[in-house]
């Protein structure tokens, strides 16, 4: 069975996670979150199997070899993220559409793979300055890791035009309302 996928991608700090959480609260009867696998350590109160499937690098590479991922990437040096085929199939089997909160390259891979069954939305931050302020405000990264995220974000902003929709997140409430309309138009 093949269903629909709604992909939210953006640089870290653009607001995609907040938007996706709001959509899940509002439309949990129609959509379910695709939990990504990652080799990174949990941050804060993240829970294995809810926020991510936290697995070792060795296990991740083993699953790549077994072709268990529909997409994967080494997002940061030594840190892999990916979408397990079984995760998408689990959600479709429940009769729901899959919603993603995923990095830019991963989002484009999914769009290419699933074509018309996927809606790829790029969440555009108000400015690079605002993005840096949000990342610093999290207080979860070392200065070195923060600089890595900022450099990556600068590159990722150049991919916006490859997405179906660019959703400007100047005002969070308006961005969430626009995201709601996009989602409902696509899945209905």
Secondary structure, DSSP 8 states (H G I E B T S, - for coil): ----EEEEE-STTSSHHHHHHHHHHHHTTTEEE--EEESS---TT--BTTTEEE--HHHHHHHHHTT-EEEEEEEETTEEEEEEHHHHHHHHHTT-EEEEEE-HHHHHHHHHHHGGGEEEEEEEES-HHHHHHHHHHH--S-HHHHHHHHHHHHHHGGGGGGSSEEEEESSHHHHHHHHHHHHHHHH-
